Amino acid sequence: MEDLFSWLDKEKYLVEIEGYKRYMNGNEDLSNNLDPFSIPVLGMPCHRQEKKTKADLDAIREGKGKSFSRNLSDTENDWAKIWEYIRKPKEAVKLLDLKLMPADSMAFYRPFHFKPVEEWGIYLIVPKLLKYFETLFRSFSKLLLFTHENLAVTILFEIFHHEFFHHLVETTATVMEIIYAGIGNQRKFYLDYLIQKHKTVAEKNPYEPLEEGLANAYAYNSFSFISRVKTGYMNGLVRLYQQVLEKYWRFEPPGYRDAGNYIKGGQIPGGASLLAKLLSNEAAIELPLEILSSSVFPSGYTAFLAKPDIPTYLVGDETALNLFYTLVPAPNEAYTNLYWPGDSKALDAFIEKKRKEKRDIKKTFKGG
């Protein structure tokens, strides 16, 4: 990455933007009016350099040395309710009264096209994350589905992946800059795209910024990938959370609210439209951009770093950070792998038993 930054600087692809000072042991009160663009912030790195060992993760999962705020109920009566909510997530969501916040109100991505480049990465604004978590938990608590910890992790996973999509957009534009420079045709794809994006927002196009809707959809689709490899309680909870996103996106600001157009296959034409914006010329309309969109761009193949290696910072005062680590003791694993503390094996077995009963009933009915 250092070689890339040096080349971008030499070729004048970078722009000077005020950086962020990160104090690892500061006493600043950042709980109100947190503005990372104008004030010093306390930033706690939580990418792979803070990665925990398998033994650490096993200890967290088993609850050793930790006091989790609420464990899953161990009564089968409550488990039966959880099963019904998981089995019919759309019906469960009707019981909720939520107001989602755009991910960018709680986090932001600072591009490496902005100098100083050492400040690039994803910044998660902890006081706002915690406030949002508290609001959602009050509503979700009536379903008995989420513990404090796994709701906090789920929210973190969603927001991180929204911001990671912004990284994909930048790296895709950077690949184009490198290729064009190689054939002697320098173009500032990323900076030009940012200017055009802000222009369309200023013109109040109701479907812009397209990137925000696609970022919401990318987070949604990332849940789908994780849930395919994690069964039982987690799989059901993820599906229900996705139903929440689908229902409440429409209350978000322009651009963000259109995420429903870019899931279940819709991300391919949506991504192609974004690639056309990056290319910013009429000829792009004639290119087979959907091939790139389906095979390269939203799949993460243009990313220069794996998700666990993206510089990611928890921003907030000491009190907020301590509370956050109580809820999410392994942030890097949480936002990249949806790692939940606690042990749900017994509940997983109960849910699998119920699913088997349902399958057996279907087989009996078909056989009759």
C-alpha positions as CSV (number, residue, x, y, z in Angstrom):
1,M,0.0,0.0,0.0
2,E,2.9,2.4,0.7
3,D,4.1,2.0,-2.9
4,L,0.6,2.7,-4.2
5,F,0.3,5.8,-2.0
6,S,3.7,7.0,-3.2
7,W,2.7,6.5,-6.9
8,L,-0.7,8.2,-6.4
9,D,1.1,11.2,-4.8
10,K,3.7,11.4,-7.5
11,E,1.1,11.3,-10.2
12,K,-1.0,13.9,-8.4
13,Y,-4.0,11.7,-7.9
14,L,-4.3,12.8,-4.2
15,V,-5.9,15.8,-2.7
16,E,-5.0,17.5,0.6
17,I,-7.8,17.1,3.2
18,E,-7.4,17.9,6.9
19,G,-6.5,14.7,8.8
20,Y,-7.6,13.3,12.1
21,K,-5.4,13.2,15.2
22,R,-5.9,10.1,17.2
23,Y,-5.1,10.1,20.9
24,M,-4.7,6.7,22.3
25,N,-4.9,7.9,25.9
26,G,-6.9,11.1,25.8
27,N,-9.5,12.5,28.1
28,E,-11.6,14.4,25.5
29,D,-15.3,14.3,26.0
30,L,-16.6,13.2,22.6
31,S,-20.1,12.1,23.6
32,N,-21.8,15.2,22.1
33,N,-21.4,16.8,18.7
34,L,-18.7,14.4,17.6
35,D,-17.2,15.8,14.4
36,P,-14.2,13.8,13.2
37,F,-13.5,16.4,10.5
38,S,-12.7,19.2,13.0
39,I,-11.7,17.9,16.4
40,P,-9.1,15.5,17.9
41,V,-10.5,12.0,18.5
42,L,-9.6,9.1,20.6
43,G,-9.1,6.2,18.1
44,M,-8.6,2.6,19.1
45,P,-7.3,0.4,16.3
46,C,-9.2,-2.8,16.0
47,H,-8.0,-4.4,12.7
48,R,-5.8,-7.4,12.4
49,Q,-3.0,-6.1,14.6
50,E,-5.5,-6.5,17.5
51,K,-6.5,-10.0,16.3
52,K,-7.2,-12.5,19.1
53,T,-6.0,-16.0,19.3
54,K,-8.3,-19.0,19.0
55,A,-7.8,-19.6,22.7
56,D,-8.9,-16.0,23.4
57,L,-12.0,-16.5,21.3
58,D,-12.9,-19.8,22.9
59,A,-12.6,-18.2,26.3
60,I,-14.9,-15.3,25.3
61,R,-17.4,-17.7,23.8
62,E,-17.5,-19.8,27.0
63,G,-17.8,-16.6,29.1
64,K,-14.6,-17.1,31.0
65,G,-13.6,-13.8,32.7
66,K,-16.6,-12.1,31.2
67,S,-19.9,-11.1,32.6
68,F,-22.4,-10.9,29.8
69,S,-25.3,-8.5,30.3
70,R,-28.0,-11.1,29.5
71,N,-27.7,-14.7,28.3
72,L,-30.2,-16.5,26.1
73,S,-33.1,-17.9,28.0
74,D,-32.7,-21.6,28.8
75,T,-36.4,-22.5,29.0
76,E,-38.0,-24.4,26.2
77,N,-41.1,-22.1,26.5
78,D,-39.0,-19.1,25.4
79,W,-37.1,-21.2,22.9
80,A,-40.5,-22.2,21.3
81,K,-41.2,-18.5,20.9
82,I,-37.8,-17.8,19.4
83,W,-38.4,-20.7,17.0
84,E,-41.7,-19.2,15.9
85,Y,-40.1,-15.8,15.3
86,I,-37.3,-17.3,13.3
87,R,-39.7,-19.5,11.3
88,K,-41.8,-16.5,10.4
89,P,-39.5,-13.5,10.4
90,K,-41.9,-11.2,8.4
91,E,-44.5,-11.8,11.1
92,A,-42.0,-11.1,13.8
93,V,-40.9,-7.8,12.3
94,K,-44.5,-6.6,12.3
95,L,-44.3,-6.6,16.1
96,L,-41.4,-4.1,16.0
97,D,-41.5,-0.3,15.9
98,L,-38.0,0.8,14.8
99,K,-36.3,3.7,13.2
100,L,-33.0,2.8,11.5
101,M,-30.2,5.3,11.2
102,P,-28.0,5.5,8.1
103,A,-24.7,3.8,8.6
104,D,-22.8,6.9,7.7
105,S,-24.3,8.7,10.7
106,M,-22.4,6.3,13.0
107,A,-19.3,5.6,10.9
108,F,-17.3,6.9,7.9
109,Y,-14.7,5.8,5.4
110,R,-11.8,8.1,4.8
111,P,-10.3,7.4,1.3
112,F,-6.6,7.0,0.8
113,H,-6.9,9.6,-2.1
114,F,-7.1,12.1,0.8
115,K,-3.8,13.3,2.3
116,P,-2.4,12.5,4.8
117,V,-2.8,9.0,3.5
118,E,-1.8,7.4,6.8
119,E,-5.2,8.5,8.2
120,W,-7.2,6.4,5.7
121,G,-9.6,3.7,6.8
122,I,-12.9,3.0,8.5
123,Y,-13.9,5.0,11.6
124,L,-16.7,3.7,13.9
125,I,-18.1,6.4,16.1
126,V,-18.7,4.5,19.3
127,P,-21.0,6.9,21.3
128,K,-23.5,7.1,18.4
129,L,-23.2,3.3,17.9
130,L,-24.1,2.7,21.5
131,K,-27.0,5.1,21.4
132,Y,-28.4,3.4,18.3
133,F,-27.9,0.0,19.9
134,E,-29.8,1.0,23.0
135,T,-32.7,2.2,20.9
136,L,-32.9,-1.0,18.8
137,F,-32.5,-3.3,21.8
138,R,-35.5,-1.7,23.6
139,S,-37.7,-2.7,20.6
140,F,-36.1,-6.1,20.0
141,S,-36.3,-7.1,23.6
142,K,-40.0,-8.0,23.2
143,L,-39.0,-10.8,20.9
144,L,-36.6,-12.5,23.3
145,L,-34.3,-13.0,20.3
146,F,-31.2,-10.9,20.9
147,T,-28.9,-10.7,23.8
148,H,-27.2,-7.4,24.3
149,E,-24.0,-8.8,22.9
150,N,-25.2,-10.4,19.7
151,L,-27.4,-7.4,18.8
152,A,-24.3,-5.1,19.2
153,V,-22.3,-7.4,17.0
154,T,-25.0,-7.6,14.3
155,I,-25.2,-3.8,14.1
156,L,-21.4,-3.5,14.0
157,F,-21.3,-6.1,11.2
158,E,-23.9,-4.2,9.1
159,I,-22.2,-0.8,9.5
160,F,-18.7,-2.1,8.8
161,H,-19.8,-3.7,5.6
162,H,-21.5,-0.5,4.5
163,E,-18.3,1.3,4.9
164,F,-16.2,-1.5,3.3
165,F,-18.3,-1.0,0.2
166,H,-17.0,2.6,0.0
167,H,-13.5,1.1,0.1
168,L,-14.4,-1.1,-2.9
169,V,-15.6,1.9,-4.9
170,E,-12.3,3.7,-4.2
171,T,-10.1,0.6,-5.1
172,T,-12.1,0.0,-8.2
173,A,-11.5,3.6,-9.4
174,T,-7.8,3.2,-8.4
175,V,-7.4,0.1,-10.6
176,M,-8.9,2.1,-13.5
177,E,-6.4,5.0,-12.8
178,I,-3.5,2.5,-12.9
179,I,-4.6,0.9,-16.1
180,Y,-5.2,4.3,-17.9
181,A,-1.9,5.7,-16.7
182,G,-0.2,2.6,-18.1
183,I,-1.5,3.5,-21.6
184,G,-0.5,7.1,-21.2
185,N,-4.0,8.5,-20.5
186,Q,-4.1,9.8,-17.0
187,R,-7.5,10.3,-15.5
188,K,-8.5,11.1,-11.9
189,F,-11.4,8.7,-11.8
190,Y,-12.0,8.7,-8.1
191,L,-11.7,12.4,-7.4
192,D,-13.8,13.2,-10.5
193,Y,-16.4,10.7,-9.4
194,L,-16.6,12.3,-5.9
195,I,-17.1,15.7,-7.4
196,Q,-19.9,14.4,-9.7
197,K,-21.5,12.5,-6.8
198,H,-21.7,15.6,-4.7
199,K,-23.1,17.5,-7.6
200,T,-26.0,15.0,-8.2
201,V,-26.8,15.1,-4.4
202,A,-26.9,18.9,-4.5
203,E,-29.3,18.7,-7.4
204,K,-31.5,16.7,-5.2
205,N,-31.8,13.6,-7.5
206,P,-34.1,11.4,-5.4
207,Y,-32.1,8.2,-6.3
208,E,-28.7,9.7,-5.4
209,P,-26.2,9.0,-4.1
210,L,-26.4,5.6,-5.8
211,E,-23.3,4.4,-3.8
212,E,-25.2,4.7,-0.5
213,G,-28.0,2.4,-1.6
214,L,-25.5,-0.1,-3.0
215,A,-23.5,0.1,0.3
216,N,-26.7,-0.7,2.3
217,A,-27.4,-3.6,-0.1
218,Y,-23.8,-4.9,0.2
219,A,-24.1,-5.1,4.0
220,Y,-27.4,-7.0,3.6
221,N,-25.9,-9.4,1.1
222,S,-22.9,-9.9,3.4
223,F,-25.3,-11.2,6.1
224,S,-26.6,-13.8,3.5
225,F,-23.1,-15.1,2.8
226,I,-22.3,-15.5,6.6
227,S,-25.7,-17.1,7.4
228,R,-25.1,-19.8,4.7
229,V,-22.2,-21.2,6.7
230,K,-23.6,-20.7,10.2
231,T,-26.7,-22.6,10.9
232,G,-29.3,-22.8,13.7
233,Y,-30.0,-19.7,15.9
234,M,-27.6,-17.5,14.1
235,N,-29.0,-18.3,10.6
236,G,-32.5,-17.5,11.8
237,L,-31.6,-14.3,13.5
238,V,-29.7,-13.0,10.5
239,R,-32.7,-13.7,8.3
240,L,-34.9,-11.8,10.7
241,Y,-32.5,-8.8,10.8
242,Q,-32.5,-8.7,7.0
243,Q,-36.3,-8.5,7.1
244,V,-35.9,-5.5,9.4
245,L,-33.6,-3.8,7.0
246,E,-35.9,-4.4,4.1
247,K,-38.9,-3.0,5.9
248,Y,-37.2,0.1,7.4
249,W,-34.8,1.2,4.6
250,R,-37.6,3.3,3.1
251,F,-37.4,5.7,6.1
252,E,-33.8,6.5,5.4
253,P,-32.5,9.5,3.4
254,P,-32.4,9.6,-0.4
255,G,-30.0,7.0,-1.9
256,Y,-29.9,4.9,1.2
257,R,-33.6,4.2,1.0
258,D,-33.3,2.6,-2.4
259,A,-31.2,-0.4,-1.1
260,G,-34.1,-2.8,-1.7
261,N,-33.5,-2.3,-5.5
262,Y,-30.0,-3.7,-5.2
263,I,-30.6,-7.0,-3.4
264,K,-31.6,-10.5,-4.7
265,G,-29.7,-9.9,-7.9
266,G,-30.5,-6.2,-8.2
267,Q,-26.9,-5.4,-7.1
268,I,-25.6,-6.4,-10.5
269,P,-27.3,-3.8,-12.6
270,G,-26.9,-1.3,-9.8
271,G,-23.2,-2.0,-9.6
272,A,-23.0,-1.6,-13.4
273,S,-24.6,1.8,-13.1
274,L,-22.0,2.8,-10.5
275,L,-19.2,1.6,-12.7
276,A,-20.6,3.8,-15.5
277,K,-20.5,6.8,-13.2
278,L,-16.8,6.0,-12.4
279,L,-16.0,5.9,-16.1
280,S,-18.0,9.1,-16.6
281,N,-18.4,9.0,-20.3
282,E,-21.1,8.1,-22.8
283,A,-19.1,5.2,-24.2
284,A,-19.5,3.4,-20.8
285,I,-23.2,2.8,-21.6
286,E,-22.1,0.5,-24.4
287,L,-19.7,-1.6,-22.3
288,P,-20.7,-5.0,-20.8
289,L,-20.3,-3.5,-17.3
290,E,-22.7,-6.1,-15.7
291,I,-20.1,-8.7,-16.3
292,L,-17.7,-6.8,-14.1
293,S,-20.4,-6.0,-11.6
294,S,-21.4,-9.6,-11.2
295,S,-17.9,-11.1,-11.2
296,V,-15.4,-8.6,-9.8
297,F,-16.7,-5.3,-8.3
298,P,-19.2,-6.1,-5.5
299,S,-17.6,-9.5,-4.8
300,G,-14.6,-7.7,-3.3
301,Y,-12.0,-8.7,-5.8
302,T,-11.0,-5.1,-6.4
303,A,-10.2,-4.6,-2.7
304,F,-6.5,-4.1,-2.0
305,L,-6.7,-5.5,1.5
306,A,-8.8,-8.3,3.1
307,K,-11.6,-7.0,5.5
308,P,-9.7,-7.9,8.7
309,D,-6.7,-5.8,7.5
310,I,-8.6,-2.6,6.6
311,P,-7.4,0.1,9.1
312,T,-10.5,0.3,11.4
313,Y,-10.8,2.6,14.4
314,L,-13.2,2.8,17.3
315,V,-13.7,6.5,18.0
316,G,-15.0,7.7,21.3
317,D,-14.1,8.6,24.9
318,E,-12.8,6.1,27.4
319,T,-16.1,5.3,29.0
320,A,-17.8,4.6,25.6
321,L,-14.9,2.4,24.5
322,N,-15.0,0.4,27.7
323,L,-18.7,-0.2,27.4
324,F,-18.3,-1.1,23.7
325,Y,-15.6,-3.7,24.5
326,T,-17.9,-5.2,27.1
327,L,-20.5,-5.8,24.4
328,V,-18.1,-6.7,21.6
329,P,-15.0,-8.2,23.2
330,A,-13.5,-9.2,19.8
331,P,-14.4,-6.4,17.3
332,N,-12.2,-7.5,14.4
333,E,-13.8,-11.0,14.4
334,A,-17.2,-9.5,15.0
335,Y,-17.3,-7.2,12.0
336,T,-15.6,-9.6,9.6
337,N,-17.0,-13.0,10.6
338,L,-20.1,-12.1,12.7
339,Y,-18.5,-13.7,15.8
340,W,-20.9,-13.7,18.7
341,P,-19.8,-14.2,22.3
342,G,-21.7,-16.9,24.3
343,D,-22.8,-20.4,23.5
344,S,-26.0,-21.2,21.7
345,K,-25.4,-24.9,21.0
346,A,-28.4,-26.0,23.1
347,L,-30.7,-23.6,21.3
348,D,-29.2,-24.5,17.9
349,A,-30.1,-28.2,18.7
350,F,-33.6,-27.2,19.7
351,I,-34.1,-25.2,16.5
352,E,-32.7,-28.1,14.3
353,K,-35.1,-30.5,16.1
354,K,-38.0,-28.2,15.2
355,R,-36.9,-27.9,11.6
356,K,-36.7,-31.7,11.4
357,E,-40.2,-32.0,12.8
358,K,-41.4,-29.6,10.2
359,R,-39.6,-31.5,7.3
360,D,-41.1,-34.8,8.6
361,I,-44.6,-33.3,8.6
362,K,-44.1,-32.2,5.0
363,K,-42.9,-35.6,3.9
364,T,-45.8,-37.3,5.7
365,F,-48.3,-34.9,4.0
366,K,-46.7,-35.5,0.5
367,G,-46.7,-39.2,1.1
368,G,-50.4,-39.2,2.0
